[in-house]
Amino acid sequence: MVVGSAATADAAAIRYYDTAPGYRLNVRSGPGTQYAVVRVLPEGAKVPIYCQTPGTNVSGPFGTSNIWDNIDDGEFVADAYVQTGSDGYVRPRCS
């Protein structure tokens, strides 16, 4: 089988990360607490991270960080609630 597109290769590279156990996580329309909540993830959710960007500083179970994770088009979660295994960026910066 031949993989025929870059999109397929990019999709294969996306990894899913665990959110903090015991928390329902707000998904916001931008990288900060001033942005509207567009949905709430259930406890135990796993999220893809397409890119990361600086925003509001947030304290959570995995530390304090200003990094926000883009999990879908126009949807961001605070990295302090996502178990990435790092205090820094693990994905490319959002453009």
C-alpha positions in Angstrom: 0.0 0.0 0.0 1.3 3.5 -0.9 0.5 6.5 1.2 -0.6 9.1 -1.3 -0.8 12.4 0.5 1.0 14.6 3.0 -2.2 15.0 5.0 -2.2 11.2 5.6 1.4 11.4 6.8 0.6 14.4 9.1 -2.4 12.7 10.6 -0.4 9.6 11.4 2.1 11.8 13.3 -0.6 13.2 15.6 -0.4 11.8 19.1 -3.2 11.8 21.7 -2.4 13.0 25.2 -4.2 12.2 28.5 -6.0 15.1 30.2 -5.7 15.4 34.0 -7.6 12.6 35.8 -10.6 13.8 37.7 -11.1 17.0 35.7 -13.7 18.1 33.2 -11.6 20.4 30.9 -12.9 23.6 29.4 -12.2 24.0 25.7 -11.9 27.6 24.7 -12.1 29.5 21.4 -8.7 31.0 21.9 -5.5 30.6 24.0 -6.6 32.2 27.2 -9.2 32.2 30.0 -10.8 35.4 28.5 -12.0 33.4 25.5 -15.4 31.7 25.5 -15.9 28.1 26.5 -17.0 26.3 23.4 -17.4 22.8 25.0 -16.3 20.8 28.0 -14.3 17.6 27.8 -15.3 14.7 30.0 -13.1 13.3 32.7 -10.5 10.9 31.2 -10.5 12.5 27.7 -7.6 12.2 25.4 -6.7 15.1 23.1 -4.6 15.6 20.0 -2.3 18.6 20.0 -1.9 20.1 16.5 0.2 23.1 17.6 0.8 25.1 20.8 0.8 28.8 21.5 1.4 31.2 24.4 -1.6 32.7 26.2 -3.0 33.2 29.7 -0.9 31.7 32.6 -2.9 28.8 34.1 -2.1 26.6 37.2 -3.2 23.0 37.0 -2.3 19.5 38.0 0.7 19.5 35.7 2.2 22.8 36.9 1.8 26.4 35.9 2.1 27.3 32.2 1.2 29.9 29.6 1.2 27.2 26.9 -2.2 26.5 25.3 -2.8 23.4 23.1 -4.7 23.6 19.9 -6.9 20.5 19.8 -9.1 21.3 16.9 -9.9 24.2 14.6 -10.5 27.2 17.0 -10.3 25.0 20.1 -7.7 25.4 22.8 -7.1 23.8 26.2 -4.6 24.9 28.9 -1.5 22.7 28.7 -1.3 22.6 32.6 -4.2 20.2 32.3 -2.7 17.9 29.6 -0.1 15.3 30.4 2.5 15.9 27.8 5.5 14.8 29.9 7.2 18.2 29.5 7.0 21.7 30.9 7.8 23.1 27.5 6.5 22.9 23.9 6.0 19.4 22.5 4.4 20.4 19.2 5.1 23.2 16.7 4.0 26.7 17.5 0.7 27.7 16.0 1.1 30.2 13.2 
